[in-house]
Amino acid sequence: MTDSTKNKIVIAIDGYSSCGKSTVAKEIAKKLNYIFIDSGAMYRAVALYCLRAGLVVDGQINLKALLENLGKIQISFVFNPSTAHNDVCLNGENVEQEIRQLAVAQNVSQIAAIASVRQLLVAQQQQMGRSKGIVMDGRDIGTVVFPQAELKIFMTADAKIRAQRRYDEMIAKNEPVDFEEILKNITERDRFDETREESPLRKAADAIVLDNSLMTREEQFEWILGKAQEKVMRYEL
């Protein structure tokens, strides 16, 4: 362990879609003065690229064309001083807001299941975490990206509660939205994430489960922060 990584840990937060993983991960990273990496945003950025390039036709991805275009896709993060968080960029363009649209959500799971896409982004994610002191959320962070992470959290919640949270979030942004469509999207993504061949969603054997169905954001934050502080203290002894 080098001086730059001493007393720092990797926090991996996995779980189902719309569980609030990114929200709480950002807050934990800010509190610990760690770097937050939203792995899901990286896959959403690839999905956005595919939509813009016309690589998705009738809900189906043109795999051959995507593989030919992978070398043209560059994902990076830029600090946003107004939010004090990192925004995702696609080929140098800040697309943090655009990747949150429903059209992207409807296509991201099938794109994230493609082995070549996952291999590309996992390599980038592992490079980002070499210095430790990061919080990363996604589907396979504790199982594939950082299997040696010092703290692994697996988040879950009732599907209807997750759909309601997503619905409220989009309504607050004045986006046209239908609750049943969101619920359908969430349940389909759950099934797809759990059954895909490449890095399926599953709880790491040493992950701690957090069911936040009946928890507030503040309660989730305090729960995870407590677990993180316990781990950090062990490395300071």
N, C-alpha and C positions, 0 to 999 in steps of 0.2 A: 504493500500500500504506500503510495507516494504522499508527500505533504499536501498536495492539492486535493487528494481524495480522503485524507484523514478526517474522521468524525462526520463524514458525509455518507448518506445512504441513497439507494435507489428505491423509490416508492412506485410500485406497479399497481394500478387500479383497473381491474377488468370488470366486465359485466354486460348486462343487456342494454339495448338501446333505450335512450330517453330515461335513464336512471339518475341523471344528474352527475355522471362521472366527471365530465369536463369542468362543470361549475365548481364542484368541491375540490377537484384537483388543482384548479387555478388558485383557489383560496388557500389551500395548504401550502402550495409552492410560494405564494406571496408571504405567508406567515413565517415560513422557514428560510426565506431568502434563497429558495431553490429555483431552478429553471423548470417551467412547465412546457411539456410537449404534448400536443393533442394529436395522437396518431390517427384518430378517426378523421380529423380535418385533412390529413394528408391523403387518405383514401377518397374523401369527398372531393378533394381538388382534382384527383385523377378522374373521378366520375364527371366532374364539371368539364374537364378537358374533352372527354369522350362525347358529351352532349354538344358542346360547341363545335367539335370537329365532325359531327354527324356520324359518329361511330356506333350510335345506338339507334336501331331501326325496329319499330314495333316492339319495343321493350327488350330486344335482343342485341347483345354486344357483338360487333364485328371483330372477333378475336384476332384474325390475321392482320387487320389494319391496326388494331391496338398494339400488337407486338411490334409492328413496323414503326410505330410512333413513340414507343417507350423512351427512346433516346432523346426525344424532343421535350420530355416532361421533366421540369425541374421544380421541386418543391422546397420552399424555404420559409423561414419565419422572420418577422420583423416586429420589433417592440412598438406597441401603440401607447404613447404617453397618456392619452385621454382615458384609457381603460386600465393602464398599468399591466397589460397582458400582451402576449405575443399573438399577432395575427398571421394567418397562413397566406403565403403568396404562391401563385402559379405562374411560372416563367417571369418572375419579377413583378407581377400584378397582384395587388392586395385583393383577395377574393373572399375574405372572412365572412362577409354578409351573404354573398351569392351562394356559397356552398351550403347554407342553411335552408335553402328553398326545398320544397317538397319534391320537385322533379329530381333533384340530386339524391335525396333520401330514398326515393323509389328505385334508384339504379345502383347505389353504392355497394350493396351487399353482393350482387353478382360480380361486380368489378373487383371487389376486395377478395373474392374467392379464387381469382386467377393467380396461379402459382408465380408467374413471372412478375406480376405486380407486387405481390407480397414480398418476394425475394428482394426486389429493388428497394422497397420502402423499409423493410426490416433492417437491411444493411445500413441505410441512412440513420435509422433510429438507434441502432447499436453504436454507431459512431458518435451520435449526440450524447450518449450516456456514459462514455468512457471515463469522464472526469467525475462521475457520480453527482450527487447534489441535484437530482432531477426528480420530477414527478411526471409520470407518463400514464395516460389512460387509453384503453382500447378494448380489444377482444382477446388478444393473445400475448399481452405484455409479460405476464408472470409465467406463462408456459413456453413461449417461443423467443420473444425478444430479450427478456431479462429473466431467465429461469433462476438466476442466482440473486435476484433482488432481495434486499434485506427485509422489506415489508411488502406483502402482497394482500390486496383487498379485492374481494369479489362482491360486486354490488348487484342487487336484484330488487324487484318490486313488482307488485301486481300489474298486469298488462293494462287494465282499465285505468289505474291510477297514473301510470306512465303516459297513457294517451291523453288523459285530462290535463296533465302538466304541459305536454307538448301543445295541446289545443290552446290553453291559456296563454302560453308564450307567443304563439303565432297571432292570436287575437290582439294581444297587446301591441303587436307590430302592424296592426291593421291589414293583415294578410288574409285573403279569402281562404277559408278552411272548413272542412267537414269532419266532425268528430269520428264518425264511423269509418271514414277513409283513413284517418290517422291510426285508429285502432287496428284496422286491417293491415296497414303498412307495418306497424310494430310487431304484430303477431307473425306476419310473413317473414320479417327480418329475423325474428327470434328463431324460427324454424330453419331458415336458410343458414344463419350463423352457426347453429348447433350441428347441422348435418353436412356442411361443406367438407370436401376432402382435404383442402389445404388449410391448416391451422384452425380447426373448428373452435368455437367458443366452448370453453370448459373451465371449471375451477381448478386451479393448481392445488396439488395435494396439501401444500402448506399455506394456502391462502385463508384469510379470515373472512367469513361471510358477513355482509352487511345488508340486511333487508330494510330498506328505508321507506317502505310503503306508508308507515304511519309516523315518519320522522320529519321534522322541519329541516331546512337547510342548515340552520344554526346547530341543531342537534347532530346532524351528520358530520359537520365540520369539527365539532368538539370531540366526537367519537374517534374520528380518524386521526386528528391531531394528537390525541392522547396516545394512540398506538404508535404513532411516529416518534413522539418524544421518548417513549419507553425504549424504542430501538436505538435512537441516537444516544441516549444516556449510557447504554451498554458499551458503545464504542468510545465513550469518553472516559470510562473507568480504567 
